Amino acid sequence: MKRTRLANGLDVTAIGLGSAPLGGLFSAVSDADAAATLAAGWSAGIRFYDTAPLYGFGLAERRLGAFLRQQPRESYAISTKVGRLLRAPDGAAAEDDHYKGAPALRPQFDFSYDGVMRSLEESLARLGLDRVDVLLVHDPDDHYVAAVSGAFRALTRLREDGTVKAIGSGMNQSEMLTRFAEAVPVDCFLLAGRYTLLDQGALDALFPVCATRNIGILLGGIYNSGILANPHTSAKFNYQDADAALVARAIALDELCRKHGTELKAAALQFCMAHPAVTVAVMGARNAAEVADNIAMSEHAVPQAFWQELRARNFVDARAPLPGGA
């Protein structure tokens, strides 16, 4: 698999495995399926893995760590996140709206310096690893000041003392990541769902500033929570039910793909990977078949005529580079 340089000598594969589905995102995943998913990714050559305490309230970290402890530590890179501490609720916890089959813990926001240090320590305990390579401030949408004054101060120290190799933030928006790029010496961002066939908002400011400052992009949410994998009336977009206009647009994209004898998922993935700002395409999977499909879609033939018509019909921003220079 193609490899690329992220930061500080950190060599990663161009496709990574995201572990939110292994934490039971939208539907529960068995231990056996989680292990098979990770084994399939490893066999396919994936050597970059992303996780977070939020994903299944620790379940994804535990499953990923159990697998990675069996592999040579220098042969892969892993990122996790800070900003949420997992704690037992005061009373019985109802089933979460997003994570199914997860432990009876709930996340509490904490972007303080000490909270970040506790979060990393607890993540390492769940993973059973002595270090992670990339540490990201997770979803500080309403906590910009705390993130800059507390979380990023802690991350900068952890990078300086060699505890981690790269630091940044992971969010579902590009605007605050742009502010961080201008305020904090970060190495990378995990951007979810804001550079896809349906949303190219990252082109406005984030990608240009990242190019100027040599900040890598770990791109998640490439299928926009599923609508670009299987567009239909009950599809998800940005983790919620998609509105009718988005469904109609996704269906139109799917019809264009079919016209040119290709797959919507292939077009969605290859569109994202064509942008020079994108360092790693982080693809989630809940079973071995989905891993195999993700790899296949990265290699599936998408004819130049498709990209040319996509451009001609203004389906994507005119500033977005297309595969093959279409």
Secondary structure, DSSP 8 states (H G I E B T S, - for coil): --EEE-STT-EEESEEEE-TGGGTBSS---HHHHHHHHHHHHHTT--EEE--TTTTTTHHHHHHHHHHTTS-GGG-EEEEEESEEEE--SS-----SSB-S--S-EEEE--SHHHHHHHHHHHHHHHT-S--SEEEEE--TT-HHHIIIIIHHHHHHHHHTTS-SEEEEEES-SHHHHHHHHHS--SEEEEESSSSSS--GGGTTHHHHHHHHT-EEEEE-TTGGGTTTS-STT-EETTEE--HHHHHHHHHHHHHHHHTT--HHHHHHHHHHTSTTEEEEEEE-SSHHHHHHHHHHHHS---HHHHHHHHHTT-S-TTS--GGG-
